[in-house]
Amino acid sequence: MKSFKMKSLALAVLGLASFAVAGSAFAVCPAVAALPWSGGASALGGGTLAVSGTGLDGSACKLDATLGTDSADQATVTDTSPANEPRYRFQFLVNASALGALASTDSVNLLTTSGATTVHGRRGIIAVNLVPAASGNRLSFNWSCNNGTTYRCTATTGAITLAAGVNRIEFDVLMATSGANGSIRYWINAPSGTTEPAVSGSVTGIDNSAWVGAKTTTMGLASPSPTQSSGHSGQIVSFDTFDSRRQTYIGY
């Protein structure tokens, strides 16, 4: 179908997009992250945000995030353009190697999509996190679900080891309409092209209709574990080429 009209983070909407498009509104990269991220930027505690040139895919700008030594630190930007979307696709680039090897208790959130409705104390629809792997680092993700107890589900087979360097990550989140017919699909470093390839992985049978749909997305570094904060403070993690859609595969 189409991207969110005039959304401030979309790659292809009037060049207002991410820190990704050469020749866009960022003819000269600003020194700090600011608008056009519709929800603004949050650099809390020892967290920092900056925009710099030479993007991860050759773009004009990328977003650089760091955290300090406190687990309450945050360095994120927020997109508020979605409108309770029952289906939400998003893509971003991240340099997976920037933090080095993570220890067994290290973890940090990279992206969270939330709904407008709080159910059982939860608003988050999906959270994508960086966690340690036996070799390198990997992604894990969790989501709100109506399981009757914790209302938080994690894929037992959903952790993905990332390649060294820059990784391209795309997710497709479908809210349930009745019962457990919601789903999450993802692509990690999919081949170039805009025709949807086979997924890297998926989770089906999700009961998440109570959370209605995507309303906000934050991207950057947040919710670090205590050992993440103490062991990786000041290390720059770069993000680039954020895009989101209602229906169509994003690709590149």
Phi, psi and omega in degrees: 000244180221163175287167177297123183300127177060018180294140192283346182252359185290140182296324192247015183260100173057020179068013180275005205292220185285187172275058193221342193253112175297137180079013180273203179299335178270067177299322171239125184296132176291161183283335181229157178288128181211199174304149023270021173291111193299329180265004178080190183236147179232103174250096187255146180061234179271009179285145177226151177226138177209155176250132182225164181279184180055070183295172186292338177238031179082014182282177181283329187218151171221162180261123178253126181237140173224158174239158175268213186261003183255136181289354175269357179295153179210146176214089187222158168242156188230136174253122180251014184285332177299154183230076179052051187288123178287342171224135187216120176250140176217154179218146173204162173254146175213143177273099189294338185269357188298330183268000184070197179285130179275143176283170188298334181254008179281147171191152177207143179278136179255325183204139176225130172251129184237158174262176179275347186254128175268122181233124181053039176078009183236137174243339184293128178272317175210142175233129179252124188235154173258126184223167182286154173231169179300326177223113183082204179240168183216165173264143165231159177216151176223165185208159175285141182206154180270074179264001175082356181230280183273338184058028179221124182241149177228137180288126179289336178243020188260011178269131189239120176290132184263152175288158174296141178088215187279135176236140176259125188236128177227137178233151174231112184250122180246122178283145178292146174262330175199135181064217187251065178243021172277166182204162173227128175237153180212155177231131177242117180053049178294154178296154182296155181126157181258003173274128186296121178273181174299144182288155171285331179184168181201160173229130179240176178070035182267128175261092183230017185297334182297337181269003168068294183172171186293132179238320179221151173227130174248142180225141181144222179239129181204163175050050178288147172290160179304321180287332174297315181296314184286332185261347187226022181296141176081355180279131184276127172248125184257139178238156180199163168055046173290137175212150177216150184220162173276320190229312195279146172302141186271300179060201178195000000 
